[in-house]
Amino acid sequence: MIIDLCSGIGRWPTTEPQISIDIDPKTKPTILGSITDIPLREGLKPRLLHASPPCTYFSFARARKYGWHVQPIADSLRLVAACFDAIQHLRP
């Protein structure tokens, strides 16, 4: 089993069972929601775990154009922390 956190539009090219988690319904995730809000079930034993939290607000190009905004950066860092928590919890 592969678990893909913050999956966006990416998919693993495999026939192995996959669980994808994302907040955007257009990406058609298995679970629609934020990794910060979804409790991960005990006993899952994924072979692989992929996490790609959004990095939009860490971009210097964006900061030059729009300036730095603390709240979106803080929200993005919460997603990164939740991904690390998931890795520690699931132990892929």
Protein Blocks (a to p, Z undefined) as FASTA:
>chain_A
ZZdehkljaccddfbdcddddfblklopabgcdfklmccdehiacfbdcddddfklmpfk
lmmmnopafklmmmmmmmmmmmmmmmmmnoZZ
